[in-house]
Amino acid sequence: MNEEMLNMDIRKFLKQVGVTSQREIEHAIIRALDNDELNGMETIEVKMTLDVPALSIKHKVDGTIHLS
């Protein structure tokens, strides 16, 4: 196993997840604000699940996003 390549691929994947997830959340919040579904004072619950079937990993992360 090439540990350097493994580390690089994991970091690349996590960077992609982070960037695309942030973009999706931001766009959804802007749409909700534009549609008066949010008023900009909410705290939004967020959940992320990492699923790696080949390794039997199902890791969940919970958090919050404060709009004000």
Distance bins in CASP14 RR format, pairs under 12 A and 6 or more apart:
PFRMAT RR
TARGET T0000
AUTHOR 0000-0000-0000
RMODE 2
METHOD distances of the structure
MODEL  1
1 7 0 0 0 0 0 1 0 0 0 0 0
1 9 0 0 0 0 0 1 0 0 0 0 0
2 8 0 0 0 0 1 0 0 0 0 0 0
2 9 0 0 0 0 1 0 0 0 0 0 0
3 9 0 0 0 0 0 1 0 0 0 0 0
3 10 0 0 0 0 0 1 0 0 0 0 0
4 10 0 0 0 0 0 1 0 0 0 0 0
4 11 0 0 0 0 0 1 0 0 0 0 0
5 11 0 0 0 0 0 1 0 0 0 0 0
5 12 0 0 0 0 0 1 0 0 0 0 0
6 12 0 0 0 0 0 1 0 0 0 0 0
6 13 0 0 0 0 0 1 0 0 0 0 0
7 13 0 0 0 0 0 1 0 0 0 0 0
7 14 0 0 0 0 0 1 0 0 0 0 0
8 14 0 0 0 0 0 1 0 0 0 0 0
8 15 0 0 0 0 0 1 0 0 0 0 0
9 15 0 0 0 0 0 1 0 0 0 0 0
9 16 0 0 0 0 0 1 0 0 0 0 0
10 16 0 0 0 0 0 1 0 0 0 0 0
10 17 0 0 0 0 0 1 0 0 0 0 0
10 50 0 0 0 0 0 1 0 0 0 0 0
10 52 0 0 0 0 0 1 0 0 0 0 0
10 55 0 0 0 0 0 1 0 0 0 0 0
11 17 0 0 0 0 0 1 0 0 0 0 0
11 18 0 0 0 0 0 1 0 0 0 0 0
12 18 0 0 0 0 0 1 0 0 0 0 0
12 19 0 0 0 0 0 1 0 0 0 0 0
13 19 0 0 0 0 0 1 0 0 0 0 0
13 20 0 0 0 0 0 1 0 0 0 0 0
13 50 0 0 0 0 1 0 0 0 0 0 0
13 52 0 0 0 0 0 1 0 0 0 0 0
14 20 0 0 0 0 0 1 0 0 0 0 0
14 21 0 0 0 0 0 1 0 0 0 0 0
14 48 0 0 0 0 0 1 0 0 0 0 0
14 50 0 0 0 0 1 0 0 0 0 0 0
15 21 0 0 0 0 0 1 0 0 0 0 0
15 22 0 0 0 0 0 1 0 0 0 0 0
16 22 0 0 0 0 0 1 0 0 0 0 0
16 23 0 0 0 0 0 1 0 0 0 0 0
17 23 0 0 0 0 0 1 0 0 0 0 0
17 24 0 0 0 0 0 1 0 0 0 0 0
17 48 0 0 0 0 1 0 0 0 0 0 0
17 49 0 0 0 0 0 1 0 0 0 0 0
17 50 0 0 0 0 1 0 0 0 0 0 0
17 51 0 0 0 0 0 1 0 0 0 0 0
17 61 0 0 0 0 0 1 0 0 0 0 0
18 24 0 0 0 0 1 0 0 0 0 0 0
18 25 0 0 0 0 1 0 0 0 0 0 0
18 26 0 0 0 0 0 1 0 0 0 0 0
18 48 0 0 0 0 1 0 0 0 0 0 0
18 50 0 0 0 0 0 1 0 0 0 0 0
18 61 0 0 0 0 0 1 0 0 0 0 0
19 25 0 0 0 0 0 1 0 0 0 0 0
19 26 0 0 0 0 0 1 0 0 0 0 0
20 26 0 0 0 0 0 1 0 0 0 0 0
20 27 0 0 0 0 0 1 0 0 0 0 0
20 48 0 0 0 0 0 1 0 0 0 0 0
21 27 0 0 0 0 0 1 0 0 0 0 0
21 28 0 0 0 0 0 1 0 0 0 0 0
21 46 0 0 0 0 1 0 0 0 0 0 0
21 47 0 0 0 0 0 1 0 0 0 0 0
21 48 1 0 0 1 0 0 0 0 0 0 0
21 49 0 0 0 0 0 1 0 0 0 0 0
21 50 0 0 0 0 0 1 0 0 0 0 0
21 61 0 0 0 0 0 1 0 0 0 0 0
21 65 0 0 0 0 0 1 0 0 0 0 0
22 28 0 0 0 0 0 1 0 0 0 0 0
22 29 0 0 0 0 0 1 0 0 0 0 0
22 46 0 0 0 0 0 1 0 0 0 0 0
22 48 0 0 0 0 0 1 0 0 0 0 0
22 65 0 0 0 0 0 1 0 0 0 0 0
23 29 0 0 0 0 0 1 0 0 0 0 0
23 30 0 0 0 0 0 1 0 0 0 0 0
24 30 0 0 0 0 0 1 0 0 0 0 0
24 31 0 0 0 0 0 1 0 0 0 0 0
24 46 0 0 0 0 0 1 0 0 0 0 0
24 48 0 0 0 0 0 1 0 0 0 0 0
25 31 0 0 0 0 0 1 0 0 0 0 0
25 32 0 0 0 0 0 1 0 0 0 0 0
25 44 0 0 0 0 1 0 0 0 0 0 0
25 45 0 0 0 0 0 1 0 0 0 0 0
25 46 1 0 0 1 0 0 0 0 0 0 0
25 47 0 0 0 0 0 1 0 0 0 0 0
25 48 0 0 0 0 0 1 0 0 0 0 0
25 63 0 0 0 0 0 1 0 0 0 0 0
25 64 0 0 0 0 0 1 0 0 0 0 0
25 65 1 0 0 1 0 0 0 0 0 0 0
25 67 0 0 0 0 0 1 0 0 0 0 0
26 32 0 0 0 0 0 1 0 0 0 0 0
26 33 0 0 0 0 0 1 0 0 0 0 0
26 44 0 0 0 0 0 1 0 0 0 0 0
26 65 0 0 0 0 1 0 0 0 0 0 0
26 67 0 0 0 0 0 1 0 0 0 0 0
27 33 0 0 0 0 0 1 0 0 0 0 0
27 34 0 0 0 0 0 1 0 0 0 0 0
28 34 0 0 0 0 0 1 0 0 0 0 0
28 35 0 0 0 0 0 1 0 0 0 0 0
28 37 0 0 0 0 1 0 0 0 0 0 0
28 38 0 0 0 0 1 0 0 0 0 0 0
28 44 0 0 0 0 1 0 0 0 0 0 0
28 46 0 0 0 0 0 1 0 0 0 0 0
28 65 0 0 0 0 0 1 0 0 0 0 0
28 67 0 0 0 0 0 1 0 0 0 0 0
29 35 0 0 0 0 0 1 0 0 0 0 0
29 37 0 0 0 0 1 0 0 0 0 0 0
29 38 1 0 0 1 0 0 0 0 0 0 0
29 39 0 0 0 0 0 1 0 0 0 0 0
29 40 0 0 0 0 1 0 0 0 0 0 0
29 42 0 0 0 0 1 0 0 0 0 0 0
29 44 1 0 0 1 0 0 0 0 0 0 0
29 46 0 0 0 0 0 1 0 0 0 0 0
29 65 1 0 0 1 0 0 0 0 0 0 0
29 66 0 0 0 0 0 1 0 0 0 0 0
29 67 1 0 0 1 0 0 0 0 0 0 0
29 68 0 0 0 0 0 1 0 0 0 0 0
30 37 0 0 0 0 0 1 0 0 0 0 0
30 38 0 0 0 0 1 0 0 0 0 0 0
30 40 0 0 0 0 0 1 0 0 0 0 0
30 67 0 0 0 0 0 1 0 0 0 0 0
31 37 1 0 0 1 0 0 0 0 0 0 0
31 38 0 0 0 0 1 0 0 0 0 0 0
32 38 1 0 1 0 0 0 0 0 0 0 0
32 39 0 0 0 0 1 0 0 0 0 0 0
32 40 0 0 0 0 1 0 0 0 0 0 0
32 42 0 0 0 0 1 0 0 0 0 0 0
32 44 0 0 0 0 1 0 0 0 0 0 0
32 65 0 0 0 0 0 1 0 0 0 0 0
32 67 0 0 0 0 1 0 0 0 0 0 0
33 39 1 0 0 1 0 0 0 0 0 0 0
33 40 1 0 0 1 0 0 0 0 0 0 0
33 41 0 0 0 0 0 1 0 0 0 0 0
33 42 0 0 0 0 1 0 0 0 0 0 0
33 44 0 0 0 0 0 1 0 0 0 0 0
33 67 0 0 0 0 1 0 0 0 0 0 0
33 68 0 0 0 0 0 1 0 0 0 0 0
34 40 0 0 0 0 0 1 0 0 0 0 0
37 44 0 0 0 0 0 1 0 0 0 0 0
37 67 0 0 0 0 0 1 0 0 0 0 0
38 44 0 0 0 0 1 0 0 0 0 0 0
38 65 0 0 0 0 0 1 0 0 0 0 0
38 67 1 0 0 1 0 0 0 0 0 0 0
38 68 0 0 0 0 0 1 0 0 0 0 0
39 67 0 0 0 0 1 0 0 0 0 0 0
39 68 0 0 0 0 1 0 0 0 0 0 0
40 65 0 0 0 0 0 1 0 0 0 0 0
40 66 0 0 0 0 1 0 0 0 0 0 0
40 67 1 0 1 0 0 0 0 0 0 0 0
40 68 1 0 1 0 0 0 0 0 0 0 0
41 66 0 0 0 0 1 0 0 0 0 0 0
41 67 1 0 0 1 0 0 0 0 0 0 0
41 68 1 0 1 0 0 0 0 0 0 0 0
42 64 0 0 0 0 1 0 0 0 0 0 0
42 65 0 0 0 0 1 0 0 0 0 0 0
42 66 0 0 0 0 1 0 0 0 0 0 0
42 67 1 0 1 0 0 0 0 0 0 0 0
42 68 1 0 0 1 0 0 0 0 0 0 0
43 63 0 0 0 0 1 0 0 0 0 0 0
43 64 1 0 1 0 0 0 0 0 0 0 0
43 65 1 0 0 1 0 0 0 0 0 0 0
43 66 1 0 1 0 0 0 0 0 0 0 0
43 67 1 0 0 1 0 0 0 0 0 0 0
43 68 0 0 0 0 1 0 0 0 0 0 0
44 62 0 0 0 0 0 1 0 0 0 0 0
44 63 0 0 0 0 1 0 0 0 0 0 0
44 64 1 0 0 1 0 0 0 0 0 0 0
44 65 1 0 1 0 0 0 0 0 0 0 0
44 66 1 0 0 1 0 0 0 0 0 0 0
44 67 1 0 0 1 0 0 0 0 0 0 0
44 68 0 0 0 0 0 1 0 0 0 0 0
45 61 0 0 0 0 0 1 0 0 0 0 0
45 62 1 0 0 1 0 0 0 0 0 0 0
45 63 1 0 0 1 0 0 0 0 0 0 0
45 64 1 0 1 0 0 0 0 0 0 0 0
45 65 0 0 0 0 1 0 0 0 0 0 0
45 66 0 0 0 0 0 1 0 0 0 0 0
46 60 0 0 0 0 0 1 0 0 0 0 0
46 61 0 0 0 0 1 0 0 0 0 0 0
46 62 1 0 0 1 0 0 0 0 0 0 0
46 63 1 0 1 0 0 0 0 0 0 0 0
46 64 1 0 0 1 0 0 0 0 0 0 0
46 65 1 0 1 0 0 0 0 0 0 0 0
46 66 0 0 0 0 0 1 0 0 0 0 0
47 59 0 0 0 0 0 1 0 0 0 0 0
47 60 1 0 0 1 0 0 0 0 0 0 0
47 61 1 0 0 1 0 0 0 0 0 0 0
47 62 1 0 1 0 0 0 0 0 0 0 0
47 63 1 0 0 1 0 0 0 0 0 0 0
47 64 0 0 0 0 0 1 0 0 0 0 0
47 65 0 0 0 0 0 1 0 0 0 0 0
48 58 0 0 0 0 0 1 0 0 0 0 0
48 59 0 0 0 0 1 0 0 0 0 0 0
48 60 1 0 0 1 0 0 0 0 0 0 0
48 61 1 0 1 0 0 0 0 0 0 0 0
48 62 0 0 0 0 1 0 0 0 0 0 0
48 63 0 0 0 0 1 0 0 0 0 0 0
48 65 0 0 0 0 0 1 0 0 0 0 0
49 57 0 0 0 0 1 0 0 0 0 0 0
49 58 1 0 0 1 0 0 0 0 0 0 0
49 59 1 0 0 1 0 0 0 0 0 0 0
49 60 1 0 1 0 0 0 0 0 0 0 0
49 61 1 0 0 1 0 0 0 0 0 0 0
49 62 0 0 0 0 0 1 0 0 0 0 0
50 56 0 0 0 0 0 1 0 0 0 0 0
50 57 1 0 0 1 0 0 0 0 0 0 0
50 58 1 0 0 1 0 0 0 0 0 0 0
50 59 1 0 1 0 0 0 0 0 0 0 0
50 60 1 0 0 1 0 0 0 0 0 0 0
50 61 1 0 0 1 0 0 0 0 0 0 0
51 57 1 0 0 1 0 0 0 0 0 0 0
51 58 1 0 1 0 0 0 0 0 0 0 0
51 59 0 0 0 0 1 0 0 0 0 0 0
51 60 0 0 0 0 1 0 0 0 0 0 0
52 58 1 0 0 1 0 0 0 0 0 0 0
52 59 0 0 0 0 1 0 0 0 0 0 0
END
